Amino acid sequence: MTTNRQILLLEQPKGALEESHYELRDGPLPEPGDGEILVRTLLISIDAANRAWMQGATYRKEMTGGSVMEGYGVGQVVESKAEGVAVGDIVACEVGWQDYSVHLGRRVVKLPHDYRPLSHFISILGIAGLTAWHGLMTVGRPEAGETVLVSAAAGSVGQYVGQIAKAKDCTAIGIAGGPEKCAFVTDELGFDACIDYKGEHVRKRIAELAPGGVNVYFDNVGADILEAALFNMAERGRVVCCGAISQYDTTEMASPRGLPGVIVFKRLRMEGFIVTDFYNDNDKAIADLAAMHAAGQIKVVEDVLEGLEQAPRGLIGLLAGDNVGKRMIRVAPDPD
Ligand SMILES: NC(=O)c1ccc[n+]([C@@H]2O[C@H](COP(=O)([O-])OP(=O)(O)OC[C@H]3O[C@@H](n4cnc5c(N)ncnc54)[C@H](OP(=O)(O)O)[C@@H]3O)[C@@H](O)[C@H]2O)c1
């Protein structure tokens, strides 16, 4: 009998997330009903947001303990009772941290049959690339010649923000943790500069690198780094609020000082977004990302851990910054 390995979140963490908050168990193989499909998980996306979901209701309901850890991924249909979805189809959906899951056929996104590697539907053509593209191009709206600053620059979203900015003829400055990550951001990804927030004075370094001010700041971290960016914005600059990873794995919330004064005197626009807000424009974003990739303007850097059981360590490590590029879990190989 086929078993369904599942990773449960036992309880909401009170402080930092730890491996002891999780348990691996053999669960039952779910049965699809009318209109439903059974999906075998191939890849699971590890996202900072997975931790934020445990902090209370956000754009989705709060994740409490006692159920399978939620998460987005790519899988293959192994049984179908839904019109329009066939056995063998490759789909993107909320697979969760488990081998098999059941979904309404009309709620999954069907992916092209013949495109490989499937990891691209999690990285450049999936949540990472789409978040970067929509956030930068639709919310930040940089113009050629402007300066774009992005935090968590060596991470999954940040790597694309800077590379897209360069492809659109902007100056790209990253912020990342440690000299090695900063060297990767400039030497491998082609950013113009990168600030090591663990070893450098961020506010002073932004001022040195962007003497005319920052036109678009793409914020992935919040708190003191956001504050340092705000005071270095050019007049009428745009602050794209994508996430606040510095606040996800702690009970001590911190905010930037100086609000709203700095927004007023610099005439800034500060706007948050969720990638799904722009679902209807995904085709346009994917076409542009694919074209930039084909033209050699965007590199795809993926950080793939092998095996479902690696998922808890993968998320805890991502929150501590041990990933470079888009982190995901390989649960089963890409089908031929
Ligand atoms: N709005 C949306 O729809 C949307 C969608 C996807 C992701 N996001 C947001 O995008 C951001 C990145 O998420 P991701 O899943 O793609 O992760 P990621 O960038 O691949 O990895 C997270 C990175 O954040 C950095 N980091 C961790 N703690 C930090 C701190 N206290 N201060 C500064 N940097 C810190 C680490 O790099 P260092 O080594 O450089 O510290 C780590 O590698 C998150 O804020 C997430 O919520 C938003």
The ligand as an SDF file (V2000), in Angstrom:
LIG
                    3D

 48 52  0  0  0  0  0  0  0  0999 V2000
    4.4450   40.0300   -1.1210 N   0  0  0  0  0  0  0  0  0  0  0  0
    4.4960   38.8250   -1.6570 C   0  0  0  0  0  0  0  0  0  0  0  0
    3.5880   38.3730   -2.3580 O   0  0  0  0  0  0  0  0  0  0  0  0
    5.7100   37.9680   -1.3970 C   0  0  0  0  0  0  0  0  0  0  0  0
    5.9090   36.7600   -2.0980 C   0  0  0  0  0  0  0  0  0  0  0  0
    7.0770   36.0270   -1.8420 C   0  0  0  0  0  0  0  0  0  0  0  0
    7.9940   36.4950   -0.9110 C   0  0  0  0  0  0  0  0  0  0  0  0
    7.7430   37.6610   -0.2400 N   0  0  0  0  0  0  0  0  0  0  0  0
    8.6910   38.2170    0.7210 C   0  0  0  0  0  0  0  0  0  0  0  0
    9.9680   38.2350    0.1330 O   0  0  0  0  0  0  0  0  0  0  0  0
   10.9470   38.2000    1.1660 C   0  0  0  0  0  0  0  0  0  0  0  0
   11.9570   37.1390    0.8240 C   0  0  0  0  0  0  0  0  0  0  0  0
   11.3410   35.8820    1.0450 O   0  0  0  0  0  0  0  0  0  0  0  0
   11.8470   34.5650    0.3650 P   0  0  0  0  0  0  0  0  0  0  0  0
   10.9050   33.4960    0.7610 O   0  0  0  0  0  0  0  0  0  0  0  0
   12.0770   34.8380   -1.0530 O   0  0  0  0  0  0  0  0  0  0  0  0
   13.2050   34.2840    1.1210 O   0  0  0  0  0  0  0  0  0  0  0  0
   14.6960   34.5050    0.6200 P   0  0  0  0  0  0  0  0  0  0  0  0
   14.8870   35.9240    0.2460 O   0  0  0  0  0  0  0  0  0  0  0  0
   15.0880   33.4400   -0.3220 O   0  0  0  0  0  0  0  0  0  0  0  0
   15.4770   34.1990    1.9620 O   0  0  0  0  0  0  0  0  0  0  0  0
   15.3290   35.0340    3.0330 C   0  0  0  0  0  0  0  0  0  0  0  0
   16.5970   35.8560    3.2290 C   0  0  0  0  0  0  0  0  0  0  0  0
   16.3000   36.9190    4.1040 O   0  0  0  0  0  0  0  0  0  0  0  0
   17.4870   37.3250    4.7370 C   0  0  0  0  0  0  0  0  0  0  0  0
   17.2280   37.6460    6.1380 N   0  0  0  0  0  0  0  0  0  0  0  0
   16.8170   36.8210    7.1180 C   0  0  0  0  0  0  0  0  0  0  0  0
   16.6890   37.4960    8.2850 N   0  0  0  0  0  0  0  0  0  0  0  0
   17.0260   38.7670    8.0170 C   0  0  0  0  0  0  0  0  0  0  0  0
   17.1140   39.9550    8.8120 C   0  0  0  0  0  0  0  0  0  0  0  0
   16.7860   39.9360   10.1220 N   0  0  0  0  0  0  0  0  0  0  0  0
   17.5080   41.0890    8.2200 N   0  0  0  0  0  0  0  0  0  0  0  0
   17.8370   41.1100    6.9090 C   0  0  0  0  0  0  0  0  0  0  0  0
   17.7780   40.0360    6.1030 N   0  0  0  0  0  0  0  0  0  0  0  0
   17.3780   38.8690    6.6680 C   0  0  0  0  0  0  0  0  0  0  0  0
   18.4750   36.1570    4.6160 C   0  0  0  0  0  0  0  0  0  0  0  0
   19.5650   36.5770    3.8050 O   0  0  0  0  0  0  0  0  0  0  0  0
   20.8570   37.3150    4.4360 P   0  0  0  0  0  0  0  0  0  0  0  0
   21.8690   36.2520    4.5950 O   0  0  0  0  0  0  0  0  0  0  0  0
   21.1760   38.3220    3.4050 O   0  0  0  0  0  0  0  0  0  0  0  0
   20.4380   37.8760    5.7510 O   0  0  0  0  0  0  0  0  0  0  0  0
   17.6880   35.0660    3.9010 C   0  0  0  0  0  0  0  0  0  0  0  0
   18.4630   34.3480    2.9770 O   0  0  0  0  0  0  0  0  0  0  0  0
   10.1920   37.9470    2.4610 C   0  0  0  0  0  0  0  0  0  0  0  0
    9.9940   39.1560    3.1540 O   0  0  0  0  0  0  0  0  0  0  0  0
    8.8700   37.3930    1.9800 C   0  0  0  0  0  0  0  0  0  0  0  0
    7.8310   37.5810    2.9040 O   0  0  0  0  0  0  0  0  0  0  0  0
    6.6120   38.3750   -0.4730 C   0  0  0  0  0  0  0  0  0  0  0  0
  1  2  1  0
  2  3  2  0
  2  4  1  0
  4  5  1  0
  4 48  2  0
  5  6  2  0
  6  7  1  0
  7  8  2  0
  8  9  1  0
  8 48  1  0
  9 10  1  0
  9 46  1  0
 10 11  1  0
 11 12  1  0
 11 44  1  0
 12 13  1  0
 13 14  1  0
 14 15  2  0
 14 16  1  0
 14 17  1  0
 17 18  1  0
 18 19  2  0
 18 20  1  0
 18 21  1  0
 21 22  1  0
 22 23  1  0
 23 24  1  0
 23 42  1  0
 24 25  1  0
 25 26  1  0
 25 36  1  0
 26 27  1  0
 26 35  1  0
 27 28  2  0
 28 29  1  0
 29 30  1  0
 29 35  2  0
 30 31  1  0
 30 32  2  0
 32 33  1  0
 33 34  2  0
 34 35  1  0
 36 37  1  0
 36 42  1  0
 37 38  1  0
 38 39  2  0
 38 40  1  0
 38 41  1  0
 42 43  1  0
 44 45  1  0
 44 46  1  0
 46 47  1  0
M  CHG  2   8   1  16  -1
M  END
$$$$
